[in-house]
């Protein structure tokens, strides 16, 4: 695990004992800090590491603590403990900030931070895969994989690749990324922010704490991302603004190949993820020679061999010429739209717990949809929204939708689970939904 002498002797309050909370407590205790922790769930408290003091932080005097470390899921805008901490003058941070404060004691390394509304996980995993392919010591964490504090420190020359949500950035004060990437910003999480502008400002903070000698990378959108990029161009000469269209240039194709060569990275949205990952990798430079630690040949190899992520346009199998794709991670229409753009003849399984009352972001790609199979609480709503534009079958249950879509399919079709909805009406989470899809397809 990652520890630091900077934590020794300090008294930390840790609120939330899920996976990242447990890792935080363990790292702080190993650093010889005093830790008081709390979780509303009794079963979570039972998993507290030995040496943890348990106390109800909802009632405790917070002024006794040096820092309050909370889970990113805690809504800072409305949870009582957040206001109580502010009133007590106690800083509110997360595990990413603790990692940032531990960095001076780690072997010389680099950090890549990746944020955006959509595409963060794919881009993070792709940068990590490129580095591994190039033989660079690397690990990934943050909003993906294992909690960063639970991972062993990398050797000299290692690269930490972090997926960072706006929630995590809100809890981070000093993470100076060697390379920071902003993919896109679309309306999301507006229950946590007073406006879209406030949400965008949260993303922008990742770059505000980055020193001018480091590299910020922005995917141009002629909107919020481009505005943030323009603001940073005023004080950083290293700003890099990239576009997905670069992948069509003959020069870049001669170096890394064409998108058609990368089956797990299909679609316009992945073109943006790829170009961001490629330039992030190329801008990780050796302290000793000032040259990129990744060659173009290694990038070409990595793009060709990238396996993809579970539940994100995950290719399950090909049955008699019909491709089955699990995109269960698409929990809103904005996240579903890229999957609809990526395939030509789609049998679309959609529905669940709706986050919006429209499918406007998906509508430009309805021409790719042969038929829709609606499920969950939103089955009737989506049937009404799609009726008259697309052939719709109201199936209710995932298993029934899979059977109907498979029976209707012809060679060349894609049966796509991309729900555009949350999963909590019928499933534990989107992973459970995707796992059940995979299992049901396996039984066809």
GIUR-V612720 format. One record per residue. RES is the residue in three letters. D_CENTER is the distance of its C-alpha to the mean C-alpha in Angstrom with 1 decimal. Layout:
((RES	D_CENTER) (RES	D_CENTER))
//
This chain:
((UNK	22.3) (UNK	21.9) (UNK	24.8) (UNK	26.7) (UNK	30.2) (UNK	29.0) (UNK	28.1) (UNK	31.5) (UNK	33.8) (UNK	31.4) (UNK	30.8) (UNK	27.3) (UNK	26.4) (UNK	23.3) (UNK	22.4) (UNK	20.5) (UNK	21.0) (UNK	18.2) (UNK	16.5) (UNK	15.3) (UNK	18.5) (UNK	20.7) (UNK	19.3) (UNK	20.0) (UNK	23.5) (UNK	24.3) (UNK	23.4) (UNK	25.4) (UNK	28.3) (UNK	28.4) (UNK	28.7) (UNK	31.7) (UNK	30.3) (UNK	31.5) (UNK	28.8) (UNK	29.4) (UNK	26.7) (UNK	26.4) (UNK	24.7) (UNK	26.2) (UNK	26.0) (UNK	29.0) (UNK	27.4) (UNK	24.6) (UNK	27.3) (UNK	29.2) (UNK	26.5) (UNK	26.8) (UNK	27.8) (UNK	31.5) (UNK	32.5) (UNK	30.3) (UNK	32.2) (UNK	31.3) (UNK	32.2) (UNK	31.2) (UNK	29.2) (UNK	29.6) (UNK	33.3) (UNK	33.5) (UNK	34.6) (UNK	31.5) (UNK	33.6) (UNK	34.4) (UNK	30.9) (UNK	29.7) (UNK	26.0) (UNK	24.2) (UNK	20.9) (UNK	18.8) (UNK	15.7) (UNK	12.9) (UNK	13.7) (UNK	17.2) (UNK	18.0) (UNK	19.7) (UNK	21.5) (UNK	23.5) (UNK	23.5) (UNK	27.0) (UNK	26.1) (UNK	24.3) (UNK	27.4) (UNK	29.6) (UNK	27.9) (UNK	28.3) (UNK	31.9) (UNK	32.5) (UNK	31.2) (UNK	28.6) (UNK	25.3) (UNK	22.0) (UNK	19.4) (UNK	16.5) (UNK	16.0) (UNK	14.3) (UNK	17.6) (UNK	19.7) (UNK	18.1) (UNK	19.0) (UNK	22.5) (UNK	22.9) (UNK	22.3) (UNK	26.0) (UNK	27.2) (UNK	24.9) (UNK	26.3) (UNK	25.8) (UNK	22.3) (UNK	19.6) (UNK	16.1) (UNK	13.5) (UNK	10.9) (UNK	8.2) (UNK	7.3) (UNK	8.0) (UNK	8.0) (UNK	7.1) (UNK	6.5) (UNK	3.9) (UNK	3.8) (UNK	7.4) (UNK	8.4) (UNK	7.6) (UNK	9.4) (UNK	11.9) (UNK	12.9) (UNK	13.3) (UNK	15.4) (UNK	17.4) (UNK	18.3) (UNK	19.3) (UNK	21.3) (UNK	23.0) (UNK	24.0) (UNK	22.1) (UNK	21.4) (UNK	17.6) (UNK	15.0) (UNK	11.3) (UNK	10.0) (UNK	8.5) (UNK	5.6) (UNK	6.4) (UNK	10.0) (UNK	12.9) (UNK	13.4) (UNK	14.2) (UNK	17.7) (UNK	18.6) (UNK	18.4) (UNK	21.5) (UNK	22.0) (UNK	21.9) (UNK	25.3) (UNK	26.5) (UNK	24.6) (UNK	21.3) (UNK	17.9) (UNK	15.0) (UNK	11.6) (UNK	9.1) (UNK	5.4) (UNK	6.7) (UNK	6.6) (UNK	10.1) (UNK	11.4) (UNK	10.9) (UNK	12.5) (UNK	15.2) (UNK	16.2) (UNK	16.4) (UNK	19.6) (UNK	20.3) (UNK	17.4) (UNK	19.1) (UNK	16.7) (UNK	18.9) (UNK	16.5) (UNK	14.0) (UNK	12.2) (UNK	11.8) (UNK	10.9) (UNK	12.0) (UNK	12.8) (UNK	14.1) (UNK	15.5) (UNK	13.2) (UNK	13.7) (UNK	17.2) (UNK	18.6) (UNK	17.3) (UNK	18.5) (UNK	22.0) (UNK	21.2) (UNK	18.8) (UNK	20.3) (UNK	19.4) (UNK	15.7) (UNK	15.9) (UNK	17.8) (UNK	15.2) (UNK	12.9) (UNK	16.1) (UNK	16.9) (UNK	14.7) (UNK	17.4) (UNK	20.3) (UNK	20.2) (UNK	20.1) (UNK	23.6) (UNK	25.3) (UNK	25.9) (UNK	22.2) (UNK	20.3) (UNK	18.0) (UNK	16.7) (UNK	16.3) (UNK	16.0) (UNK	19.1) (UNK	19.1) (UNK	22.4) (UNK	20.8) (UNK	18.8) (UNK	17.1) (UNK	20.5) (UNK	22.1) (UNK	20.0) (UNK	20.7) (UNK	24.4) (UNK	24.5) (UNK	23.3) (UNK	25.7) (UNK	28.4) (UNK	27.9) (UNK	26.1) (UNK	27.7) (UNK	24.7) (UNK	22.5) (UNK	21.3) (UNK	20.7) (UNK	19.8) (UNK	20.0) (UNK	19.2) (UNK	23.0) (UNK	23.5) (UNK	22.7) (UNK	26.0) (UNK	28.0) (UNK	30.6) (UNK	30.1) (UNK	26.4) (UNK	27.1) (UNK	29.9) (UNK	27.6) (UNK	24.5) (UNK	25.8) (UNK	24.8) (UNK	21.8) (UNK	24.2) (UNK	24.4) (UNK	20.7) (UNK	20.6) (UNK	17.0) (UNK	16.0) (UNK	18.1) (UNK	17.9) (UNK	17.8) (UNK	14.1) (UNK	13.8) (UNK	16.6) (UNK	14.6) (UNK	11.8) (UNK	14.8) (UNK	16.7) (UNK	14.1) (UNK	13.6) (UNK	17.4) (UNK	18.4) (UNK	16.0) (UNK	17.7) (UNK	21.1) (UNK	20.9) (UNK	20.5) (UNK	24.2) (UNK	26.6) (UNK	28.4) (UNK	31.6) (UNK	31.9) (UNK	29.5) (UNK	28.4) (UNK	25.0) (UNK	24.2) (UNK	23.2) (UNK	25.8) (UNK	25.5) (UNK	26.8) (UNK	24.1) (UNK	21.4) (UNK	23.4) (UNK	23.6) (UNK	19.9) (UNK	19.0) (UNK	21.7) (UNK	20.7) (UNK	16.9) (UNK	16.6) (UNK	13.4) (UNK	11.0) (UNK	12.5) (UNK	12.3) (UNK	10.8) (UNK	14.2) (UNK	15.5) (UNK	19.2) (UNK	21.1) (UNK	24.7) (UNK	27.4) (UNK	30.3) (UNK	33.4) (UNK	31.6) (UNK	29.0) (UNK	25.4) (UNK	23.2) (UNK	19.4) (UNK	16.9) (UNK	14.1) (UNK	13.9) (UNK	10.2) (UNK	11.7) (UNK	12.7) (UNK	14.2) (UNK	16.5) (UNK	14.4) (UNK	11.8) (UNK	15.0) (UNK	16.9) (UNK	15.6) (UNK	16.5) (UNK	19.9) (UNK	20.3) (UNK	19.8) (UNK	22.7) (UNK	26.3) (UNK	27.8) (UNK	25.5) (UNK	26.4) (UNK	23.6) (UNK	22.9) (UNK	21.4) (UNK	21.7) (UNK	20.9) (UNK	20.5) (UNK	20.4) (UNK	18.5) (UNK	20.9) (UNK	24.4) (UNK	23.9) (UNK	22.3) (UNK	23.0) (UNK	19.9) (UNK	20.7) (UNK	24.4) (UNK	24.6) (UNK	23.8) (UNK	26.2) (UNK	28.6) (UNK	26.5) (UNK	26.8) (UNK	30.0) (UNK	29.5) (UNK	27.2) (UNK	27.3) (UNK	26.3) (UNK	25.4) (UNK	24.9) (UNK	25.7) (UNK	24.9) (UNK	27.1) (UNK	30.0) (UNK	28.1) (UNK	26.4) (UNK	29.8) (UNK	31.4) (UNK	28.8) (UNK	29.1) (UNK	32.8) (UNK	35.1) (UNK	32.4) (UNK	31.2) (UNK	32.9) (UNK	31.3) (UNK	31.9) (UNK	31.1) (UNK	30.3) (UNK	29.0) (UNK	27.7) (UNK	25.2) (UNK	27.9) (UNK	30.3) (UNK	27.9) (UNK	27.3) (UNK	31.1) (UNK	31.9) (UNK	29.5) (UNK	30.7) (UNK	34.3) (UNK	34.0) (UNK	32.2) (UNK	34.0) (UNK	33.2) (UNK	30.7) (UNK	28.8) (UNK	25.1) (UNK	24.4) (UNK	20.9) (UNK	19.2) (UNK	16.8) (UNK	17.7) (UNK	16.5) (UNK	16.9) (UNK	15.8) (UNK	17.3) (UNK	19.3) (UNK	22.6) (UNK	23.2) (UNK	20.5) (UNK	19.1) (UNK	15.4) (UNK	13.6) (UNK	13.9) (UNK	17.6) (UNK	18.0) (UNK	16.7) (UNK	18.8) (UNK	21.8) (UNK	21.4) (UNK	21.5) (UNK	24.5) (UNK	26.3) (UNK	26.1) (UNK	27.4) (UNK	30.5) (UNK	31.4))
//
